[in-house]
Amino acid sequence: MKVLILCTGNSCRSQMAHGWLQSFDASLEVYSAGTAPAPQVNPNAVKAMAEAGINISTHTPKSVELYLDQEWDYVITVCGGANESCPAFVGNVKNRVHIGFDDPSEATGEPDFVWGEYIRVRDEIKERFHDFYTKVIKGFRPIPKCSCKGK
């Protein structure tokens, strides 16, 4: 299964989502890209993910244009800018999904507050992408307990 995660800069939220989704299932082909890719992955995103045991330090922001000619099971946008640009994505997409998050790189104030925003968004991405993975990608349904008493 191929999944493309889109954001504007492909430097923070989409990279964290990429890292989390890949960690849930190594057999997934997960890619991330941006409509206006930044020069590098946000160092605070790398640090926040490392603290959670996920290494995204080798990721690099990529342009969505690299992926237009490919087939995708899911294209997931994680920010409003990419969601609004998504109709311009002309690749063969089976399912388009938007799971939006605040941009921690826009947080201002005391360093502890800004860092807290990276952690909050990281954890929110983990929770919502894990929910998406189990309920949608894997089609998780609890198996009812048998009341047949050994039959």
PLY file of the C-alpha trace (Angstrom):
ply
format ascii 1.0
element vertex 151
property float x
property float y
property float z
element edge 150
property int vertex1
property int vertex2
end_header
0.00 0.00 0.00
1.31 3.42 -1.00
0.65 6.53 1.07
1.69 10.10 0.28
1.51 12.69 3.06
1.33 16.31 1.90
1.99 19.60 3.61
3.12 22.99 2.40
6.82 22.92 3.36
7.27 19.17 3.98
9.53 20.11 6.87
7.55 19.42 10.02
4.02 17.94 10.25
4.20 15.80 7.13
7.63 14.53 8.14
6.40 13.60 11.63
3.32 11.88 10.17
5.57 10.03 7.72
7.76 8.82 10.57
4.83 7.70 12.72
2.93 5.92 9.95
6.05 4.07 8.81
6.71 3.03 12.42
3.24 1.48 12.69
3.80 -0.78 9.68
7.14 -1.14 7.90
5.42 -2.84 4.95
3.68 0.41 3.99
5.29 2.53 1.30
5.13 5.96 2.94
6.31 9.15 1.26
5.90 12.81 2.12
6.11 15.93 0.02
5.27 19.61 -0.02
3.65 22.09 -2.34
6.51 24.52 -1.52
9.23 22.35 0.07
11.56 23.89 2.63
15.35 23.53 2.30
15.55 21.05 5.21
13.47 19.20 7.77
12.75 21.38 10.79
15.40 20.56 13.44
12.80 20.72 16.23
10.63 18.17 14.40
13.66 15.87 14.14
14.43 16.35 17.85
10.81 15.83 18.95
10.53 12.61 16.95
13.91 11.37 18.23
12.65 11.81 21.78
9.77 9.50 20.86
12.17 6.93 19.36
11.50 7.76 15.68
14.45 8.80 13.50
13.54 11.24 10.72
16.99 12.84 10.59
17.69 11.42 7.13
14.42 12.72 5.64
14.56 15.57 3.16
11.73 17.83 1.97
10.54 16.92 -1.52
8.26 18.53 -4.05
4.85 17.00 -4.68
5.67 17.23 -8.39
8.00 14.24 -7.99
4.98 12.04 -7.27
2.30 13.25 -9.70
2.74 10.37 -12.15
2.42 7.61 -9.53
-0.57 5.67 -8.23
-1.52 6.16 -4.57
-3.81 4.30 -2.23
-4.00 7.34 0.04
-2.97 10.96 -0.27
-3.24 12.58 3.15
-2.94 16.33 3.67
-1.92 17.52 7.13
-2.24 21.29 6.83
-4.75 23.72 5.41
-2.46 25.03 2.66
-1.80 21.60 1.19
-5.47 20.66 1.57
-6.49 23.66 -0.52
-3.85 22.77 -3.14
-4.79 19.09 -3.16
-7.18 19.31 -6.14
-4.14 20.26 -8.23
-2.66 16.85 -7.38
-3.41 15.04 -10.63
-1.93 11.66 -9.82
-3.99 8.49 -9.67
-5.37 8.61 -6.11
-7.81 6.07 -4.70
-8.49 7.98 -1.46
-7.90 11.60 -0.46
-7.96 12.36 3.26
-7.33 15.51 5.28
-6.07 15.21 8.86
-5.13 18.74 9.85
-2.74 19.89 12.57
-1.47 23.19 13.96
1.95 24.18 12.66
4.37 24.15 15.62
6.96 26.04 13.58
4.65 29.07 13.78
4.56 29.02 17.60
6.00 32.10 19.27
6.86 32.97 22.84
9.07 31.49 25.51
11.30 28.60 24.37
9.54 26.17 26.72
6.17 27.07 25.22
7.45 26.69 21.65
9.03 23.32 22.46
5.79 22.25 24.12
3.95 22.97 20.87
6.26 20.58 18.98
5.62 17.88 21.56
1.86 18.49 21.57
1.60 18.36 17.77
3.92 15.32 17.60
1.71 13.44 20.05
-1.47 14.55 18.29
-0.09 13.31 14.98
0.80 9.98 16.55
-2.67 9.54 18.03
-4.63 10.55 14.94
-2.44 8.64 12.48
-2.52 5.54 14.67
-6.31 5.80 14.74
-6.36 6.22 10.94
-3.99 3.29 10.51
-5.95 0.88 12.70
-9.45 1.89 11.60
-8.95 2.69 7.95
-5.76 1.16 6.57
-5.93 -2.07 8.53
-9.73 -2.02 8.80
-9.46 -2.95 12.47
-12.61 -4.42 13.90
-12.69 -6.01 17.36
-13.28 -9.75 17.14
-16.34 -10.69 19.17
-15.75 -13.14 21.97
-17.13 -16.59 21.38
-19.86 -17.61 23.78
-19.93 -21.14 22.43
-18.27 -22.73 25.52
-15.68 -24.79 23.69
-17.78 -25.83 20.70
0 1
1 2
2 3
3 4
4 5
5 6
6 7
7 8
8 9
9 10
10 11
11 12
12 13
13 14
14 15
15 16
16 17
17 18
18 19
19 20
20 21
21 22
22 23
23 24
24 25
25 26
26 27
27 28
28 29
29 30
30 31
31 32
32 33
33 34
34 35
35 36
36 37
37 38
38 39
39 40
40 41
41 42
42 43
43 44
44 45
45 46
46 47
47 48
48 49
49 50
50 51
51 52
52 53
53 54
54 55
55 56
56 57
57 58
58 59
59 60
60 61
61 62
62 63
63 64
64 65
65 66
66 67
67 68
68 69
69 70
70 71
71 72
72 73
73 74
74 75
75 76
76 77
77 78
78 79
79 80
80 81
81 82
82 83
83 84
84 85
85 86
86 87
87 88
88 89
89 90
90 91
91 92
92 93
93 94
94 95
95 96
96 97
97 98
98 99
99 100
100 101
101 102
102 103
103 104
104 105
105 106
106 107
107 108
108 109
109 110
110 111
111 112
112 113
113 114
114 115
115 116
116 117
117 118
118 119
119 120
120 121
121 122
122 123
123 124
124 125
125 126
126 127
127 128
128 129
129 130
130 131
131 132
132 133
133 134
134 135
135 136
136 137
137 138
138 139
139 140
140 141
141 142
142 143
143 144
144 145
145 146
146 147
147 148
148 149
149 150
